[in-house]
Amino acid sequence: MKKLLFICCTLFLFAQCSPEKEDPFLIQKDKVGKLMKTHKVSDLETLFQADSLIRDTTRLNMGGNRKIEVFEKGGAHLLTLTPSQDTTRTIESVWIRDPRYKTPEGIGLEATYGEIQKAYEIRKVVSSLNNVLVLLKDHPMYFTISREELPGALKYSGTPVEALQIPDEARVKYLMVGWE
């Protein structure tokens, strides 16, 4: 009986101490999946060795800001990465392409504006001709919502949009993380 109790306690302790499997689709302030804010462009081959990296060689040859596309084996477009132009060569911004990427609060590409408001404090709303950009306070993540999601005249006018004018059911068009 003592041996059985010892074995059960030992198994319980190992289960408690074993590291949890990291979520490969978790968005955090300094991390998107397995990509960290501090990773350099030279780290990408190793970091995404099970995936495919596509580099924009046309822009590379022209000296422009080249994008790096990350595709999962099997074809799913995961991320679009924009490298910084400074000497550190880290990732400046991450465009989330796959709806499996979510924050601990469950916010991702399939979120609504109402869900974003409940989970985060909105810092600023920036209007453009076709979209509205929603910036968060204390988080590098930001969202684009199409003007098509807005009510009435706000859809078709280029007038500035206030946070209160965006309906709760408005869906996210783009999700980005900007590391400066």
Secondary structure in CASP SS format (residue, H / E / C, confidence):
PFRMAT SS
TARGET T0000
AUTHOR 0000-0000-0000
METHOD secondary structure of the structure
MODEL  1
M C 1.00
K H 1.00
K H 1.00
L H 1.00
L H 1.00
F H 1.00
I H 1.00
C H 1.00
C H 1.00
T H 1.00
L H 1.00
F H 1.00
L H 1.00
F H 1.00
A H 1.00
Q H 1.00
C H 1.00
S C 1.00
P C 1.00
E C 1.00
K C 1.00
E C 1.00
D C 1.00
P C 1.00
F C 1.00
L E 1.00
I E 1.00
Q E 1.00
K C 1.00
D C 1.00
K E 1.00
V E 1.00
G C 1.00
K C 1.00
L E 1.00
M E 1.00
K C 1.00
T C 1.00
H C 1.00
K E 1.00
V H 1.00
S H 1.00
D H 1.00
L H 1.00
E H 1.00
T H 1.00
L H 1.00
F C 1.00
Q C 1.00
A C 1.00
D C 1.00
S E 1.00
L E 1.00
I E 1.00
R E 1.00
D C 1.00
T H 1.00
T H 1.00
R H 1.00
L H 1.00
N H 1.00
M H 1.00
G C 1.00
G C 1.00
N C 1.00
R C 1.00
K C 1.00
I E 1.00
E E 1.00
V E 1.00
F E 1.00
E C 1.00
K C 1.00
G C 1.00
G C 1.00
A C 1.00
H E 1.00
L E 1.00
L E 1.00
T E 1.00
L E 1.00
T E 1.00
P E 1.00
S C 1.00
Q C 1.00
D C 1.00
T C 1.00
T C 1.00
R C 1.00
T E 1.00
I E 1.00
E E 1.00
S E 1.00
V E 1.00
W E 1.00
I E 1.00
R C 1.00
D C 1.00
P C 1.00
R C 1.00
Y C 1.00
K E 1.00
T C 1.00
P C 1.00
E C 1.00
G C 1.00
I C 1.00
G E 1.00
L C 1.00
E C 1.00
A C 1.00
T E 1.00
Y H 1.00
G H 1.00
E H 1.00
I H 1.00
Q H 1.00
K H 1.00
A H 1.00
Y C 1.00
E C 1.00
I E 1.00
R E 1.00
K E 1.00
V E 1.00
V E 1.00
S E 1.00
S C 1.00
L C 1.00
N C 1.00
N E 1.00
V E 1.00
L E 1.00
V E 1.00
L E 1.00
L E 1.00
K C 1.00
D C 1.00
H C 1.00
P C 1.00
M E 1.00
Y E 1.00
F E 1.00
T E 1.00
I E 1.00
S E 1.00
R H 1.00
E H 1.00
E H 1.00
L C 1.00
P C 1.00
G H 1.00
A H 1.00
L H 1.00
K H 1.00
Y C 1.00
S C 1.00
G C 1.00
T C 1.00
P C 1.00
V C 1.00
E C 1.00
A H 1.00
L H 1.00
Q H 1.00
I C 1.00
P C 1.00
D C 1.00
E C 1.00
A C 1.00
R E 1.00
V C 1.00
K C 1.00
Y E 1.00
L E 1.00
M E 1.00
V E 1.00
G E 1.00
W C 1.00
E C 1.00
END
